Amino acid sequence: MFSKNGQISIRQTYRLLLFDLVGMGTLLLPTMLAATCGGAGLWSIVIGAFAAYIYLTIIDLAIKKMKTDLLSYLEKYKIIIGFLGINAVMAAGFCAYIFTDLVRNRLVPQENFELILALILIVAAYAVSGGIESRARVYEVLFGVVIIPLFVMLLVAAKDVKPVYLTDIFNFERPFGIIKGSYLVFTSFCTLFYVLMFPAFVAPKNIKKLKSVGSVALLIAFVILLFAYLVLVGSFGSKALACMKYPTVTLMSTVKMGSMFLKRTDAFMLGIWFFTLYAFLNINLFYGAKKMESILGRRSKRLYVAIVTIAVFIVANLFEYGDGMVDKYLKLLYTIGVPLLVLIPVVILFAGCNSAELEDRCFPMLAAVDMQGNDVLFSYVFPKTGTKGDDELENLYENNGGAGTDFSTAKNKCESNLVKKADANHLKVLLLG
């Protein structure tokens, strides 16, 4: 019914990004901002979102410079890929912990933590095993079911806002708190880092549209977070908000709807956060497995997904039972994780090589493309010497080549095995297997 070629449309890319940006931020940030800078957290949201847009601009420039996706570009730098893999596992573990705690806190308070966590991860691992197309199609369908009702529910909740509480948004007594809050907001939007991965999954003609797609997703996520924060401050006050665990879900339980179908609005909104948290968990599981594959080589995709899922299960349990593990993780995230996520595209942009000098290039005479199962194989053939011999075939040699899910990935992996930069301007033959 659907093609399975590892590619998604630009519209699907936008919806995946939006789901990844919305969930954790709207669930956790209101309490954190209220505790950090009170009602002035509104300005932290504005500053943090603007910083995220600058970050997205740097990412877009880095993509243009790489001319490929990040994992292919960093093929030789296993240490960096390893760090990114650990970061993905830790983020997935934290999300799984929050997800499980939310389910247990709101739906089944007597149920075992490990059982709920295992069920969530099994479903997530099954979805990830289906590839990025599976996730994209699901969230393309869910877009209208989740995002639009979220706006509607916030609008309904806004009618109970007390204007006297909103005066706190002009309280600038904690300027350093506003700066810290801005960093918290920016951290929430650092999921934009995964835009660097999308060139491997979108058509080449759509790569130049990734910035505009990311900008729209960021704008909508910003509007949702800003509106939710204003409604929460106006409904509960910043002091009470700072003490609440999941304030947005609590707010929805106070909303009164005329229809009996929507009598339990808190349960309805809980379903919305299920989908958004599930999206964030999925993207980190997916790329965690991809990074492991990039380091260890192509084997069973399901094996990598299983290993990463087990690692996420262990990490989530550490967050649940480890003393102060959540605070330690967040401290590492703010002091090491986020700076490195920012530094990677900046270094690519300002320190990478645009071109290679003549003596640093190699000149293939033939390029060979073939298929093996669902993989594309690509290799170059080079002359052994600078002069022709009596038997030209004896003066040729073939490099190890590369394999990938598409032509671009296979070509990039082939070129990453070369000592010098490949210059195909003198290519004589393209051999199609």
ABEGO torsion letter per residue (X at the ends): XBBBAGBBBAAAAAAAAAAAAAAAAAAAAAAAAAAAAEAAAAAAAAAAAAAAAAAAAAAAAAAAAAGBBAAAAAAABAAAAAAAAAAAAAAAAAAAAAAAAAAAAAABAABBAAAAAAAAAAAAAAAAAAEAAAAAAAAAAAAAAAAAAAAAAAAAAAAABBAAAAAAAABAABAAAAAAAAAAAAAAAAAAAAAAAAAAABBAAAAAAAAAAAAAAAAAAAAAAAAAAAAAAAAAEAAAAAABABAAAAAAAABBBABAAAABAAAAAAAAAAAAAAAAAAAAAAAAAAAAAAAAEBBBAAAAAAAAAAAAAAAAAAAAABBGAAAAAAAAAAAAAAAAAAAAAAAAAAABBABBBAAABBBBABBBBBBBEABBBBBBBBBABABBBABAAAABBBBAEBBBABAAAAAAAAAAABABBBBAAABABBBBX
